[in-house]
Amino acid sequence: MEAFYALATEDYRQLAAARDWAGTFRDLAAGRDRLTLLDVACGSGKFPTALLATPAVAALAGELVVETDLLDPSRFSLDEARGTLAPPFVGAADHECTVQDLVVRPGGWDLVWSTHGLYALAPDEVGPGMARFVEAIAPGGLGVVAQATTASHYLVVDEAFRGSFDPDGVRVPYTSAEQVVAALADLPVTVSEELLTYRTSVALDDRATAEGFLQRCVFDDSVSLEAMEADPVLGGYLASCVEDSRWVFDHAVSLITVRHA
């Protein structure tokens, strides 16, 4: 996991810099001293950590309380994410389930977000998952989804890996931003999108980090970097990423904003 976040931490830095989050929190609080947040597929809490590293959000401590519910099917992830919270984020309830199985509390949450958390939704679960996501947004509240597009490294490497190392088609393709937006189009919401493009990289001679990162990208640590490079499809993709003695990965992430219509 350490190797993965050596590169993937940049995903959350980009999101933290993409909008005025402190202003968003104040707007949603609407003059109150607190607001409620549901972090969907919270993982290990990397996004709140990235926000806390920004002066504007850190300065909210003492001004606002962000009552933070965490949702993840993994108890380990919930515990990890809980340990990262610091003011203005204050831990509230845990929901050990998938988004589609969430029991939405009366009134919902002022802010519902999922940041790089919906890749594992099966194709037939994207619709129900996003319907539950929207249901969780309080009247007048805001939903935010950050998800890689089909042109982004995470989706491209997953497709190449499945084509070569999953010939029987057992693995479920990662959910793309395009699928999320298509599911939202069937719901009574207004949606806006902003495309974030950036790059992450690792030195060619830092093979341990590269291997750990790529294995985590495809959620399979049984395939070595050597095997990936030797494969015509996946190896061809990795070769195309080489620039100036580094593997350079291109990311195109849709920052999707959702409000009730």
WOJO-V16678 format. One record per pair of residues at least 4 apart in sequence whose C-alpha atoms are under 7 Angstrom apart, sorted by the first residue. I is the first residue (numbers start at 1). J is the second residue. If there is no record, write none. Layout:
i->{I | I}
j->{J | J}
This chain:
i->{1 | 2 | 3 | 3 | 3 | 4 | 4 | 4 | 4 | 5 | 7 | 7 | 9 | 10 | 11 | 12 | 12 | 12 | 12 | 13 | 13 | 14 | 16 | 16 | 20 | 21 | 21 | 22 | 22 | 22 | 23 | 24 | 25 | 26 | 28 | 28 | 28 | 29 | 29 | 29 | 33 | 33 | 33 | 34 | 34 | 34 | 35 | 35 | 35 | 35 | 36 | 36 | 36 | 36 | 36 | 36 | 37 | 37 | 37 | 37 | 37 | 37 | 37 | 37 | 38 | 38 | 38 | 38 | 38 | 38 | 38 | 39 | 39 | 39 | 39 | 39 | 39 | 40 | 40 | 40 | 40 | 40 | 40 | 41 | 41 | 41 | 41 | 42 | 42 | 42 | 42 | 42 | 43 | 43 | 43 | 44 | 44 | 44 | 45 | 45 | 45 | 45 | 46 | 47 | 48 | 48 | 49 | 49 | 51 | 52 | 52 | 53 | 54 | 55 | 56 | 60 | 60 | 61 | 61 | 64 | 65 | 65 | 65 | 66 | 66 | 66 | 67 | 67 | 67 | 67 | 68 | 68 | 68 | 68 | 69 | 69 | 69 | 69 | 70 | 70 | 70 | 70 | 71 | 71 | 71 | 71 | 72 | 72 | 72 | 72 | 72 | 72 | 73 | 73 | 73 | 74 | 74 | 75 | 75 | 76 | 77 | 78 | 79 | 80 | 81 | 82 | 85 | 85 | 85 | 86 | 97 | 97 | 98 | 99 | 99 | 99 | 100 | 100 | 100 | 104 | 104 | 107 | 108 | 108 | 108 | 109 | 109 | 109 | 110 | 110 | 110 | 110 | 111 | 111 | 111 | 111 | 112 | 112 | 112 | 112 | 113 | 113 | 113 | 114 | 114 | 114 | 115 | 115 | 115 | 116 | 116 | 118 | 119 | 119 | 119 | 120 | 120 | 121 | 121 | 121 | 122 | 122 | 125 | 126 | 126 | 126 | 127 | 127 | 128 | 129 | 130 | 130 | 130 | 131 | 132 | 133 | 137 | 137 | 137 | 141 | 142 | 142 | 143 | 143 | 143 | 144 | 144 | 144 | 145 | 145 | 145 | 146 | 146 | 146 | 146 | 147 | 147 | 147 | 147 | 147 | 148 | 148 | 148 | 148 | 148 | 148 | 148 | 149 | 149 | 149 | 149 | 149 | 149 | 150 | 150 | 150 | 151 | 151 | 151 | 152 | 152 | 152 | 152 | 152 | 153 | 153 | 153 | 153 | 154 | 154 | 155 | 155 | 156 | 157 | 158 | 158 | 159 | 160 | 160 | 160 | 161 | 161 | 162 | 162 | 163 | 164 | 166 | 166 | 175 | 176 | 177 | 177 | 178 | 179 | 180 | 181 | 188 | 188 | 189 | 189 | 189 | 189 | 190 | 190 | 190 | 190 | 191 | 191 | 191 | 191 | 192 | 192 | 192 | 193 | 193 | 193 | 193 | 194 | 194 | 194 | 195 | 195 | 195 | 195 | 196 | 196 | 196 | 197 | 197 | 197 | 198 | 198 | 198 | 199 | 199 | 199 | 199 | 200 | 200 | 200 | 201 | 201 | 201 | 201 | 202 | 202 | 202 | 202 | 202 | 203 | 203 | 203 | 204 | 204 | 204 | 206 | 207 | 208 | 209 | 210 | 211 | 211 | 211 | 212 | 213 | 214 | 215 | 215 | 215 | 216 | 223 | 223 | 224 | 225 | 226 | 227 | 228 | 228 | 229 | 229 | 229 | 230 | 231 | 232 | 233 | 234 | 235 | 236 | 237 | 238 | 241 | 241 | 241 | 242 | 242 | 242 | 243 | 243}
j->{5 | 6 | 209 | 212 | 213 | 8 | 212 | 213 | 216 | 9 | 200 | 201 | 13 | 14 | 15 | 16 | 46 | 47 | 50 | 17 | 50 | 18 | 50 | 51 | 24 | 25 | 57 | 26 | 56 | 57 | 27 | 28 | 29 | 30 | 35 | 110 | 141 | 33 | 34 | 35 | 63 | 64 | 65 | 64 | 65 | 66 | 65 | 66 | 67 | 110 | 66 | 67 | 68 | 109 | 110 | 111 | 66 | 67 | 68 | 69 | 109 | 110 | 111 | 112 | 68 | 69 | 70 | 109 | 111 | 112 | 113 | 69 | 70 | 71 | 112 | 113 | 114 | 70 | 71 | 72 | 99 | 113 | 114 | 71 | 72 | 114 | 117 | 70 | 71 | 72 | 81 | 117 | 72 | 77 | 81 | 77 | 80 | 81 | 49 | 80 | 81 | 84 | 50 | 51 | 52 | 85 | 53 | 84 | 57 | 57 | 58 | 58 | 58 | 59 | 60 | 64 | 88 | 87 | 88 | 88 | 88 | 89 | 90 | 88 | 89 | 90 | 89 | 90 | 91 | 92 | 89 | 90 | 91 | 92 | 91 | 92 | 93 | 94 | 78 | 93 | 94 | 95 | 94 | 95 | 96 | 97 | 77 | 78 | 95 | 96 | 97 | 98 | 96 | 97 | 98 | 78 | 96 | 79 | 96 | 80 | 81 | 82 | 83 | 84 | 85 | 91 | 89 | 90 | 91 | 90 | 101 | 102 | 102 | 129 | 132 | 133 | 128 | 129 | 132 | 108 | 136 | 138 | 136 | 137 | 138 | 136 | 137 | 138 | 137 | 138 | 141 | 142 | 137 | 141 | 142 | 143 | 137 | 142 | 143 | 144 | 143 | 144 | 145 | 144 | 145 | 146 | 145 | 146 | 147 | 146 | 147 | 175 | 174 | 175 | 176 | 174 | 175 | 125 | 126 | 175 | 126 | 172 | 129 | 130 | 180 | 183 | 131 | 183 | 132 | 133 | 134 | 183 | 184 | 135 | 136 | 137 | 141 | 142 | 143 | 259 | 258 | 259 | 257 | 258 | 259 | 256 | 257 | 258 | 255 | 256 | 257 | 253 | 254 | 255 | 256 | 176 | 177 | 253 | 254 | 255 | 152 | 154 | 176 | 177 | 252 | 253 | 254 | 176 | 177 | 178 | 252 | 253 | 254 | 155 | 156 | 176 | 155 | 156 | 252 | 156 | 250 | 251 | 252 | 253 | 157 | 249 | 250 | 251 | 158 | 217 | 159 | 174 | 160 | 161 | 162 | 218 | 163 | 164 | 233 | 234 | 165 | 234 | 166 | 171 | 167 | 233 | 170 | 171 | 179 | 180 | 181 | 254 | 182 | 183 | 184 | 185 | 260 | 261 | 258 | 259 | 260 | 261 | 258 | 259 | 260 | 261 | 256 | 257 | 258 | 259 | 256 | 257 | 258 | 254 | 255 | 256 | 257 | 254 | 255 | 256 | 252 | 253 | 254 | 255 | 252 | 253 | 254 | 251 | 252 | 253 | 250 | 251 | 252 | 248 | 249 | 250 | 251 | 248 | 249 | 250 | 246 | 247 | 248 | 249 | 206 | 210 | 246 | 247 | 248 | 245 | 246 | 247 | 245 | 246 | 247 | 210 | 211 | 212 | 213 | 214 | 215 | 224 | 225 | 216 | 217 | 218 | 219 | 220 | 221 | 220 | 227 | 228 | 228 | 229 | 230 | 231 | 234 | 235 | 234 | 235 | 238 | 235 | 235 | 236 | 237 | 238 | 239 | 240 | 241 | 242 | 247 | 248 | 249 | 246 | 247 | 248 | 247 | 248}
